[in-house]
Amino acid sequence: MSCIFCEIIERKRPAEIVYEDEKVLVFKDINPQAPIHLLIIPKKHITGIQEIKEDDIEIVGYMFFIARKIAEDLGINNYEKGYRLIFNVGKDAGQSIFHLHLHLIAGRKLNWPPG
């Protein structure tokens, strides 16, 4: 089965990439839910939170570190503006691509509850 996000990592599909290093790729969501809507994905294919192993603890923590770094670069890492980080886990929670990804959403007032 083909993975869209793996194809983006391999540059077989286009994406508007905003950050990349040896561990993660960050790109703009093609269906943004806010003015800022980025996806932070590990380059290692992990299907989702349901599949993370002890060996994956470092990459999951690193994804949060990169989210903070990007938020600082965007000027939203503060208590006035802020942002939301989301993992959708499973189909009922809205996960539609089964490659672990962390949503970073910002640029407007975000309501609660989100669903």
N, C-alpha and C positions, 0 to 999 in steps of 0.2 A: 504494500500500500504506500502510495506517495504522500509525503508530508509537505504541505505548502511552505511552512516555515523553514524546513531543511532546504527546500529549493531556493528560498530567498537567501539563506546563508551561503549557498553554493552559487549564487548569482544566476540561477536559472529562471528566476522570476524577478520582476522589478519591485522595488520598494524605495520609499524615501527615507534613507538611512540617516540618522542623526548622531549615532555614536557606534563605535565598534572597537573591540579589543580582542585578545586571544580567547576570551571566555564567553563574551556576550555580544549580541547585536541588538541595537535599539532603532526602531523605525516608527513612522507615523502610521496609525491605524487607518485603513482605507474606508472605514465607516465610523468616523469620529463622533463621539457622544458629547464632546465639549471642544472649545477652541484648541485646547492642548489635549491630545489623546495619543500617547505613545505606548508601544509594546516592547517590553524588555524580555528577550529570550536567551536561554543558554544555547551555545553552539552545539553542545552535546544534546542529542535527542533524548528527552525525558517526556513521556506521554502526558503526565500531569502530576499533581500533588499525590494522587493515589499510588503512583509508582516510584516516588522518591525513595532512595536507599540512604543508608548512613554515609556512603561515599558522596552523596549529593548535597550534604549539609553545607559545605563550603560554597557551592555555586548558588544555592538558594539565598544564603546570606549575602553573597556578592551582588546578586540581583537587587537587593534592597539598598546596598551601598551605592550602586550605580544610579538607582532611582534618586537617592538623596543628592548625589553629585549633579545629576541633570537638573533637578529642581533648583539647586543653587545657581547653576548656570543660567536658568530661565528667570531667576529672581522671584521664585514662588516658595522657597524654603523658609517660610516665616509664619508667624501666627496670624498675621493679617490676611494674607492671600491663601496659602495652603494648597494642598492637592490630595488626591485620594489614590491609594494603591489597592489593586484588586486582583485576586486569583479567583477565577471561576472554576469550580471543581465539579465536573460532571455535567451532563446535558441539561438536567433540571435547573442547574445554577447558571446556565448560559454558556458553558464551554462548548464551542463549535469547532475548534481546531485542537487536535490532541497532540500538541507539543507545548510543554510548560511555557506559560507566558504571564508576565506581570503587567497589568494595565497601570499606566500613570495618567490620571485624568485631572485637568485643571483649567483655569481660565474663565470660570463662571462659578456662581454659588451652587454648590452641590447639595441636594436635599437628602434627608434621611427620614425613613428608610429608603434605600436606593431602588428596591424592586417594585 
